[in-house]
Amino acid sequence: MPQLNPNPWFFIMLTSWLTFSLIIQPKLLTFITMNPPYNKPPMTPKTTPWSWPWT
Amino acid sequence: MLTMNLSFFDQFSSPSLLGIPLILISMTFPALLLPSPGNRWITSRLSTLQLWFINLVTKQLMMPLHKKGHKWALILTSLMIFLLLINLLGLLPYTFTPTTQLSMNLALAFPLWLATLLTGLRNQPSASLAHLLPEGTPTPLIPALIMIETTSLLIRPLALGVRLTANLTAGHLLIQLISTATMALFSTMPVVSLLTLLVLLLLTILEVAVAMIQAYVFVLLLSLYLQENI
């Protein structure tokens, strides 16, 4: 079975960890989740009048 | 005739062209299928789908773990995505699947399993050792059971690697065998050849499922080993 050929074993082990840790993981780190949208709590607007400082 | 049978395994030898190992391409190609999202609030459809999928996988894997285990989120999720893409890409014609190589699967399984084991032994040594004896065993059985549990513990990385290798190798081998049979029967018995083609289609659907399930099982078992030890 060619999978048991020890010749490329070290190379395959090394490259699999290198691609996994140096290529895939940084790519996945760039995925930033957005906060889910929610409605603002209903606020009654303040209706206290203020006097305009008409000069 | 004997040489024809043995040549079915040739698809699993690590390909190289003029001395350059081509497994590099097979392993780095999946990264090209994951576009990094830009700075926009609403990204493209593919990015949104990927993000949804990554969130789904991360939530699923991290739910049974408490806060300290959540630092494993990146490595487990990226391992899942990596294995999933490699397995699925290998089902295309003329592609090479790196996960059929025992070297790659053992290289991924062994250090990660060892990391979970050492985390457990370092942070909670008596609790980790207590896993070697199930609760409520009768006293005379204790020595035998501890030896059995230790063996099953030490065989976990081998099982993890060989499970993935064997499943994918067997699948690819079956696909090659049945497609060879379909082509060989086509000239003499076309109806049988069509039935074999139907079997091949069903097998391909099965292999797609197996590719996804095996990637998930690999990562799930690692997270289970982590749960015991963190």
Interface residues (C-beta under 8 A of the other chain):
Chain A: M1 P2 Q3 L4 N5 P8 W9 F10 F11 I12 M13 T15 S16 W17 T19 F20 I23 I24 Q25 K27 L28 L29 T30 F31 I32 T33 M34
Chain B: F9 D10 F12 S13 S14 P21 I23 L24 M27 T28 P30 A31 L34 S36 P37 W41 S47 Q50 L51 I54 N55 L74 I75 T77 S78 L79 I81 F82 P98 T100 Q101 L102 S103 M104 L106 A107 L108 P111 T165 T169
